[in-house]
Amino acid sequence: MIILFNYLLVFTIILLILKLVFSFFYFYKINNLEKTEIDERKYTIIQPILSGDPRLKDDLTANLKNTTDMRFIWLVDKSDKVAIQIVESILKNKNYSDRVEVYYLDDVPQEINPKIFKLSQVVEKIKTEYTIILDDDAVIDRKRLDELSVYEKDKTEWIATGIPFNYNIKGFYSKLISAFINSNSIFSYFSMSFLKENKTINGMFYILRTEILSKYNAFEEIKYWLCDDLALATYLLSKNIKIIQSTIFCNVRNTVPSFKRYTLLMKRWLLFGNVYMKSAFSIKFFFIILLPTLLPTILL
């Protein structure tokens, strides 16, 4: 038993080191590409907005502060009175209201993905060359956005996905979620990208040419799918659109007030992992993602 334990321990350490090395080299490669300042007027940020997080107003305002010329489209439920009040409060600032369009939407029909339902209704309203889909609890790093200047030169069809992280998080359950995100996102997304195994995107933050959404009717095609990020990635890959893993960070500040809320979030994210393994499983995924996750528990 001791011999088996030692073999598994060494194997686990090797896999974790490989994951770390792959991630570092991928980040180093992208980080050293020559970049220029992007023209913000080419981009529209779309955010489905839902009340419930105490940081909602701060996060929405932060993205407006971090940009100067980017357009925003906010999607708010007509029945969400709190979200409506927050939006109206922010837009009292003339510097912000000139750049933001707000659409008040009816409740989502049964069996349709709520986020995709909202996004599908405004594709025709986007007037810029590029579209950024951003969750309402995510704050983009404006300096890192200049990495998009590299992808603008790529004339092929692509979707670039950002990388989430957490900092300045308070509360026990919020910190547990933060630890889960920070320990999984960077090393998982970067290492798989190094191995050219980009088969999904991070639904919290992604960028693509607006014409792709309308050309392939993307949101309409996946509105009945459960995991919207994996659904969009799978659908676009079937159209030979490549996935680019960027090093553009966004701070996702989930507020998790209770054990019940923590359980629901983890259940949702683990469900995504389950669906991913059924639809996009590979040997590389097994050795770089799945085994390093399972082996520490087996060793324990």
C-alpha positions in Angstrom: 0.0 0.0 0.0 2.9 2.4 0.9 4.5 1.7 -2.5 1.3 2.3 -4.3 0.8 5.6 -2.4 4.3 6.7 -3.3 3.8 6.0 -7.0 0.6 7.9 -7.0 2.1 10.8 -5.2 5.0 11.1 -7.6 2.5 10.8 -10.6 0.3 13.5 -9.1 3.2 15.9 -8.6 4.4 15.3 -12.2 1.0 16.0 -13.6 0.6 19.2 -11.5 4.1 20.4 -12.6 3.2 19.8 -16.2 0.0 21.7 -15.8 1.8 24.6 -14.3 4.5 24.6 -17.0 2.0 24.4 -19.8 0.1 27.3 -18.3 3.2 29.4 -17.8 4.4 28.9 -21.4 1.0 29.7 -22.9 0.7 32.9 -20.8 4.3 33.9 -21.6 3.7 33.4 -25.4 0.6 35.5 -25.5 1.9 38.1 -23.1 4.9 38.8 -25.3 2.9 39.4 -28.5 3.2 42.9 -29.9 0.0 44.8 -29.0 -1.4 48.2 -29.9 -4.2 50.2 -28.3 -7.6 49.2 -29.6 -10.3 51.5 -30.9 -13.0 51.2 -28.2 -15.6 52.5 -30.7 -15.4 49.1 -32.5 -16.8 47.3 -29.4 -20.1 46.8 -27.7 -20.4 45.2 -24.3 -23.6 43.3 -23.7 -24.6 42.5 -20.1 -27.7 40.6 -19.0 -28.4 42.1 -15.6 -30.1 40.4 -12.6 -30.4 41.8 -9.1 -29.4 39.9 -6.0 -25.7 40.7 -5.7 -24.9 43.6 -3.4 -22.0 44.6 -5.6 -24.1 44.9 -8.8 -24.1 48.7 -9.0 -20.3 48.9 -8.2 -19.5 46.2 -10.9 -21.6 47.8 -13.6 -20.2 51.2 -12.8 -16.6 49.9 -12.8 -16.8 48.8 -16.4 -18.1 52.2 -17.5 -15.2 53.9 -15.5 -12.6 51.5 -17.1 -13.6 52.5 -20.6 -14.1 55.7 -22.5 -15.7 55.0 -25.9 -17.1 51.5 -25.7 -20.9 51.1 -26.1 -22.9 49.1 -23.6 -26.2 47.2 -24.0 -27.9 46.3 -20.7 -30.6 43.7 -20.6 -33.0 43.9 -17.7 -36.1 42.0 -16.8 -39.2 44.1 -16.6 -40.2 42.4 -13.4 -36.8 43.0 -11.7 -37.6 46.3 -9.9 -34.3 46.3 -8.0 -32.2 46.0 -11.1 -34.3 48.7 -12.8 -33.6 51.1 -9.9 -29.9 50.4 -10.0 -29.7 51.0 -13.7 -31.6 54.2 -13.5 -29.4 55.4 -10.7 -26.2 54.7 -12.7 -27.5 56.4 -15.8 -28.2 59.7 -14.0 -24.5 60.3 -14.8 -24.5 61.9 -18.3 -21.1 60.5 -19.0 -22.4 57.0 -18.8 -25.9 57.4 -20.2 -24.6 58.5 -23.6 -22.9 55.1 -24.0 -25.5 52.8 -22.6 -28.7 51.4 -24.2 -31.1 49.6 -21.9 -33.6 47.0 -23.0 -36.4 45.9 -20.6 -37.4 42.3 -21.5 -40.3 40.1 -20.7 -39.9 37.0 -18.4 -38.0 34.1 -19.9 -40.3 31.3 -21.3 -40.1 27.8 -19.8 -37.3 25.5 -21.0 -35.3 28.3 -22.7 -31.8 29.2 -21.4 -32.5 32.6 -19.6 -29.1 34.2 -20.6 -29.3 33.2 -24.2 -33.0 34.2 -24.4 -32.0 37.8 -23.5 -28.9 37.9 -25.7 -30.8 36.7 -28.8 -33.2 39.6 -28.6 -30.6 42.3 -29.2 -28.2 40.9 -31.8 -29.7 43.1 -34.5 -29.3 46.2 -32.2 -25.4 45.9 -32.2 -23.9 48.4 -34.5 -20.2 47.8 -33.8 -17.8 45.4 -35.5 -17.1 43.4 -32.3 -19.3 42.2 -29.5 -18.2 41.5 -25.9 -20.5 39.3 -23.7 -19.9 40.1 -20.1 -21.6 38.9 -16.9 -23.0 41.6 -14.6 -20.6 40.5 -11.8 -17.5 40.7 -13.9 -15.1 43.7 -14.2 -12.8 43.8 -17.2 -9.1 44.7 -17.0 -8.9 47.6 -19.6 -5.1 47.3 -20.0 -5.4 43.7 -21.0 -8.1 44.4 -23.6 -5.4 45.7 -26.0 -4.6 42.1 -26.6 -7.6 42.2 -28.9 -5.5 44.2 -31.3 -3.7 40.9 -32.1 -6.9 39.1 -32.9 -8.3 42.0 -35.0 -5.6 41.2 -37.5 -6.8 37.6 -37.8 -9.2 37.6 -40.8 -10.5 34.0 -40.0 -13.6 33.5 -37.9 -12.9 33.2 -34.2 -14.2 33.7 -30.7 -11.8 34.8 -27.9 -12.6 33.9 -24.4 -11.4 35.8 -21.3 -10.0 34.4 -18.0 -11.9 35.0 -14.7 -10.3 35.4 -11.3 -11.3 36.7 -7.9 -9.8 39.1 -5.5 -10.9 41.4 -2.6 -13.6 38.8 -1.7 -15.2 38.9 1.8 -17.3 36.2 3.5 -16.6 32.6 4.1 -18.7 31.0 1.3 -17.6 33.8 -1.1 -14.0 32.9 -0.4 -14.7 29.2 -1.0 -16.1 30.1 -4.4 -13.1 32.4 -5.0 -10.7 29.6 -4.2 -12.5 27.3 -6.6 -12.4 29.8 -9.5 -8.8 30.9 -8.9 -7.4 27.3 -8.5 -9.2 26.0 -11.6 -9.6 28.7 -14.3 -6.1 29.9 -15.1 -4.3 26.6 -15.0 -7.1 24.6 -16.6 -7.8 27.0 -19.5 -4.2 27.9 -20.2 -2.8 24.4 -20.0 -5.5 23.0 -22.3 -4.9 25.9 -24.7 -1.2 25.1 -24.7 -2.1 21.6 -25.8 -4.5 23.0 -28.5 -7.5 21.5 -26.8 -9.8 24.6 -26.8 -13.2 23.1 -26.8 -15.1 25.5 -24.7 -15.2 29.1 -23.6 -15.8 30.9 -20.4 -19.3 32.2 -20.5 -18.6 35.0 -18.1 -16.5 36.9 -20.7 -16.0 36.4 -24.4 -15.5 38.4 -27.6 -16.2 37.8 -31.3 -17.1 39.6 -34.5 -20.7 40.7 -34.4 -21.3 39.3 -37.9 -20.7 35.8 -36.6 -23.7 36.0 -34.3 -26.0 37.0 -37.1 -24.4 34.9 -39.8 -24.8 31.7 -37.9 -27.9 32.7 -35.8 -25.8 31.5 -32.9 -28.0 32.4 -29.9 -31.2 31.1 -31.5 -29.6 27.8 -32.3 -28.6 27.1 -28.7 -31.4 28.6 -26.7 -32.7 25.2 -25.5 -29.2 24.0 -24.4 -28.4 23.9 -20.7 -24.8 25.1 -20.4 -24.7 28.2 -22.6 -20.9 28.6 -22.7 -20.2 25.0 -23.8 -23.3 25.1 -26.1 -22.0 28.2 -27.9 -18.5 26.8 -28.2 -19.7 23.4 -29.5 -22.0 25.1 -32.1 -19.3 27.5 -33.3 -16.7 24.7 -33.5 -19.1 22.8 -35.7 -19.0 25.8 -38.1 -15.2 25.7 -38.1 -14.9 28.8 -36.0 -11.8 28.6 -33.8 -11.6 29.3 -30.1 -8.9 31.6 -28.9 -8.0 31.5 -25.2 -6.9 35.1 -24.4 -5.0 36.3 -21.3 -7.5 39.1 -20.8 -8.5 38.9 -17.2 -11.8 39.9 -15.6 -12.5 40.1 -11.9 -15.6 38.0 -11.1 -16.9 39.0 -7.6 -19.5 36.5 -6.6 -21.2 37.3 -3.3 -22.3 34.0 -1.7 -24.3 34.8 1.5 -25.2 31.2 2.5 -24.4 27.5 2.3 -27.5 27.0 0.2 -26.3 29.6 -2.4 -22.8 28.1 -2.3 -24.3 24.6 -2.9 -26.4 25.8 -5.9 -23.4 27.5 -7.5 -21.1 24.5 -7.1 -23.9 22.2 -8.4 -24.2 24.3 -11.5 -20.5 24.4 -12.2 -20.0 20.7 -11.6 -22.9 20.1 -13.9 -21.0 21.9 -16.6 -18.0 19.7 -16.0 -20.2 16.6 -16.3 -21.7 17.8 -19.6 -18.3 18.7 -20.9 -16.9 15.3 -20.1 -19.8 13.6 -22.0 -19.4 15.8 -25.1 -15.7 16.8 -25.3 -13.7 14.2 -23.4 -10.2 13.5 -24.6 -7.0 11.8 -23.4 -5.4 15.2 -22.8 -8.3 16.3 -20.7 -8.1 13.1 -18.7 -4.4 13.5 -17.8 -4.2 17.3 -17.4 -7.6 18.2 -15.9 -9.4 15.1 -14.5 -6.6 13.1 -13.0 -5.0 16.0 -11.1 -8.4 16.7 -9.7 -9.1 13.2 -8.6 -5.7 11.9 -7.4 -5.4 14.1 -4.3 -8.6 12.7 -3.0 -7.5 9.2 -3.7 -4.2 9.8 -1.9 -6.0 11.2 1.1 
